[in-house]
């Protein structure tokens, strides 16, 4: 008597042999089906040819009838016009076909799902881009970008980043999550978490470094968790749009949202809701030049926010900010300048307003082989203003930078930057950065 | 007894190995298999693509361009938008190169430049673009259509694009159609040689 495992082994072997034979049968079946389909196709083609000939014949007859009717007096007017009902049905079918095609187009290919896009960059240098205490190779953020089209008017945008913090651990962050309703080209309302529309840079460029010309953002408008001192994100509602003028375009933004708080030395936009403090609200008006000064945009922006902090319960600092900006963006140049004034008040003490300012000017030249750029930044931030004093990076500074961007292909860029930074209050120190960054999008 | 058990065990292992040798190729044969792409994506190489494109576009003169009117002519199609300053200038330069080579060969072709951003690229914007870039040839048509027509054309000719605020993220791509409206080839970031398409 054979042991059981031997019997089992023979059984599976026989099963394997059966499996080997099965594709052969399947192949035969496929061949048969292909033959049948080919025959059907041949018959269909013949039928189409016959129908085509018949249509030509009928058209010839109709033309002859029309010619005869034209020559005969009085005209017989017997050419078959479609009845109103038939015409109505034809129109209805045509409309349905168009709607189906449009719906398929708006779904982006039907069944393909939501396209996944993203950005990533990796750098190396004697300092990292945003922290002078670190050096060597460093990973930037993996920025996952989704903007599914939900309907004719409904818009959505999600930006999920995986960032490496100063301790080397990876942190996910939902940087933007906004749902919008587009009334027309002139007005879209967004609700959710969005980039606060102050100035130009903050809404023109996001966490993906590949789309920005420079290697890093101006320091004072770095994102909140990277050391920026501006409320770059707002959770609330945002009305935005543009109106065409005879020679240009007027752009506008109005927004309102949760007032931020300063927590552990950085700005928290309070995505989960507000328990104390107040709101942030503001707007941005811009003008995009048309024929004359084509490529130039100028604008003004402002916001007011009531900001709490984790150092003194009940303290609210009212932050008033106004800014002016320009961007000159052409095939040859990308020049950007922004300047902001702060006028902040501690609403508990009711003392004098604290005035601060910050700005930058960046000039870039798009040459055939590379894009060199220079940038100068300056921030004079009042250290008696709790809004800045409580932020880890809320010190005054200046920075001069010289950079070079190589576009290796449309989806990847190599950037070099040499910068000199000096902190001018709190702790006075200065350093030189030499960095390289490889940024891609997909 | 131990020896017999060991022999049986070895035999069972041999049978299992034989089973694997026989069945694994069968499993591999039954798996779905997709051939690797060998060149720029060709949506339907033998179809008359010109017939399948959205048929009506507005040009930079404000006139309607009917695609069927291009039947019988060779056509180069690309997509661009007027406020693009990174990739589109490269695309225009490549179209200029193609036009120069066609002229040298005494060959005619129509160039269709379709906007990725029809909301902003109206005839005035395209006209301004044409003038500022010195692209005055009559066979160059700067076109805008409806959003759905734009997406349909992009899908038919494999122009991948997506919106990121004011930016339109897209690639460098030019599609060549023959005088029969059929696919001739495409130039993109990975396939830059256009001589074969002339």
Boltz contact constraints between the chains, C-beta under 6 A:
constraints:
  - contact:
      token1: [A, 3]
      token2: [B, 8]
      max_distance: 6.0
  - contact:
      token1: [A, 5]
      token2: [B, 12]
      max_distance: 6.0
  - contact:
      token1: [A, 6]
      token2: [B, 12]
      max_distance: 6.0
  - contact:
      token1: [A, 9]
      token2: [B, 12]
      max_distance: 6.0
  - contact:
      token1: [A, 9]
      token2: [B, 15]
      max_distance: 6.0
  - contact:
      token1: [A, 9]
      token2: [B, 16]
      max_distance: 6.0
  - contact:
      token1: [A, 12]
      token2: [B, 19]
      max_distance: 6.0
  - contact:
      token1: [A, 13]
      token2: [B, 15]
      max_distance: 6.0
  - contact:
      token1: [A, 13]
      token2: [B, 18]
      max_distance: 6.0
  - contact:
      token1: [A, 13]
      token2: [B, 19]
      max_distance: 6.0
  - contact:
      token1: [A, 16]
      token2: [B, 19]
      max_distance: 6.0
  - contact:
      token1: [A, 16]
      token2: [B, 22]
      max_distance: 6.0
  - contact:
      token1: [A, 16]
      token2: [B, 23]
      max_distance: 6.0
  - contact:
      token1: [A, 19]
      token2: [B, 23]
      max_distance: 6.0
  - contact:
      token1: [A, 19]
      token2: [B, 26]
      max_distance: 6.0
  - contact:
      token1: [A, 20]
      token2: [B, 22]
      max_distance: 6.0
  - contact:
      token1: [A, 20]
      token2: [B, 26]
      max_distance: 6.0
  - contact:
      token1: [A, 23]
      token2: [B, 29]
      max_distance: 6.0
  - contact:
      token1: [A, 102]
      token2: [B, 148]
      max_distance: 6.0
  - contact:
      token1: [A, 105]
      token2: [B, 148]
      max_distance: 6.0
  - contact:
      token1: [A, 105]
      token2: [B, 151]
      max_distance: 6.0
  - contact:
      token1: [A, 105]
      token2: [B, 152]
      max_distance: 6.0
  - contact:
      token1: [A, 109]
      token2: [B, 155]
      max_distance: 6.0
  - contact:
      token1: [A, 117]
      token2: [B, 162]
      max_distance: 6.0
  - contact:
      token1: [A, 185]
      token2: [B, 119]
      max_distance: 6.0
  - contact:
      token1: [A, 331]
      token2: [B, 85]
      max_distance: 6.0
  - contact:
      token1: [A, 331]
      token2: [B, 89]
      max_distance: 6.0
  - contact:
      token1: [A, 409]
      token2: [B, 189]
      max_distance: 6.0
  - contact:
      token1: [A, 410]
      token2: [B, 87]
      max_distance: 6.0
  - contact:
      token1: [A, 410]
      token2: [B, 171]
      max_distance: 6.0
  - contact:
      token1: [A, 410]
      token2: [B, 172]
      max_distance: 6.0
  - contact:
      token1: [A, 410]
      token2: [B, 189]
      max_distance: 6.0
